[in-house]
Amino acid sequence: MTSAQWIEKSDKYVMKTYGRYPIVPVKGEGCRLWDADGKEYLDFLAGVAVNNLGHCHPKVVAALQKQAAELIHCSNYYQIPQQIELAELLCTHSFADKAFFCNSGAEANEAAIKLARKYSRDTFGPERYEIITAIESFHGRTMATVSATGQEKVQKFFDPLLHGFRHVPFNDVPALRAAVTANTCAIMLEPIQGEGGVNVPSPDYFREVRQLCDEQGLILIFDEVQVGMGRTGKLFAYEHFGVIPDIMTLAKALAGGAPIGAMLAKDTIAAAFTPGTHGSTFGGNPLVTAAALATVRTILEDGILNRTEEIGEYLLGELEGLKAKYPFVQEVRGIGLMVGMGLTIPGGDIVKQGHERGVLLNVTHDSVLRFVPPLVVSKQEIDRMIGILDGIFADITP
Ligand SMILES: *Cc1c(COP(=O)(O)O)cnc(C)c1O
């Protein structure tokens, strides 16, 4: 079928929760995608920071194929070797002692919210349940994570929201301090805000947040769903900030494109989840955890992290070059391959122009171009994208 035929059928049968572009990707390899009409695209979105090893990385494909032929699913009533190995791998490479697995970022944050509340209730009593999050944050689309998210456009239409969330400006310690009450149990933050416009906090922010949490006995939750798994040039973004959280959530890139979520915590806190307090039918099943094991091992073993740091600096430099040339480019910011370009104009048409010229770009927060390509992107591929973007920008200048 052609792309046009697929789009017609989609209009008929698929709910319109997304404003989808008229592109029908059917095949991928590395940083490239092909649509149903055979058109090739250079992919600088990577499934929204999911395909960190590129599309169809041979090690992930092999792990999925092997596991699919052995055992796809059993149940968390039983022990699952691949899940156990993944938990060990994530814990030995992070601050955490224990892992819980689910199927998405929102679910990982749900698990974090439930664990923080349960731990606080067990430790301090039922009046400590409130979680402080940041304005412009994004934590997911379930009711609890919508309530946690600090964006009106995500929350409107769904009142009443879940009780017990309070929002303060990101990167503002006094505001955070002022929001803590006798009811506060946790602070939940993205190390770098993704959907909110690639917002990087000042270097001291998280140290001061950590200090506040220690003073007040609050749990610090890092939502690393988007920035974890090597995106910033370290396995986890918190490693850049000289602090460790108490709970961390992961999802997007963790299983190379297979749906997974994870919530990691220190033993003292994890112990609050006793049998029967939380669960997920599919969470951490053999198929997805086999894919995640292959993904994490490849990120750790193949020099991907050092490379990401280096190539990220190259991308930032090239984007700075465009900033010097075009007055509507306000700022370029980011760490590793988590990069944003703030514009003084809306970015929607630039993305559409990119599609026509064969590059998948992304705009978030209306006017921030977000670059989250596969971590295996080459300098030549960056040069090609920059050349296309330069051409698009040149057409905008009056
Ligand atoms: C994408 C994202 C989520 C939600 O993940 P889903 O898998 O879509 O539920 C949560 N937090 C952050 C920071 C994200 O970027």
The ligand as a MOL file (V3000), in Angstrom:
LIG
                    3D

  0  0  0     0  0            999 V3000
M  V30 BEGIN CTAB
M  V30 COUNTS 15 15 0 0 0
M  V30 BEGIN ATOM
M  V30 1 C 8.1420 10.4550 27.4580 0
M  V30 2 C 8.2400 10.8250 28.8740 0
M  V30 3 C 7.3830 10.2650 29.8470 0
M  V30 4 C 6.2230 9.3660 29.4870 0
M  V30 5 O 6.6460 8.1580 28.9120 0
M  V30 6 P 5.5720 7.2220 28.2010 0
M  V30 7 O 6.3750 5.9920 27.8450 0
M  V30 8 O 5.0610 7.9530 27.0070 0
M  V30 9 O 4.5050 6.9370 29.1700 0
M  V30 10 C 7.5920 10.5920 31.1640 0
M  V30 11 N 8.5840 11.4300 31.5310 0
M  V30 12 C 9.4110 11.9780 30.6330 0
M  V30 13 C 10.4920 12.8850 31.1000 0
M  V30 14 C 9.2640 11.7130 29.2750 0
M  V30 15 O 10.0640 12.2950 28.3840 0
M  V30 END ATOM
M  V30 BEGIN BOND
M  V30 1 1 1 2
M  V30 2 1 2 3
M  V30 3 2 2 14
M  V30 4 1 3 4
M  V30 5 2 3 10
M  V30 6 1 4 5
M  V30 7 1 5 6
M  V30 8 2 6 7
M  V30 9 1 6 8
M  V30 10 1 6 9
M  V30 11 1 10 11
M  V30 12 2 11 12
M  V30 13 1 12 13
M  V30 14 1 12 14
M  V30 15 1 14 15
M  V30 END BOND
M  V30 END CTAB
M  END
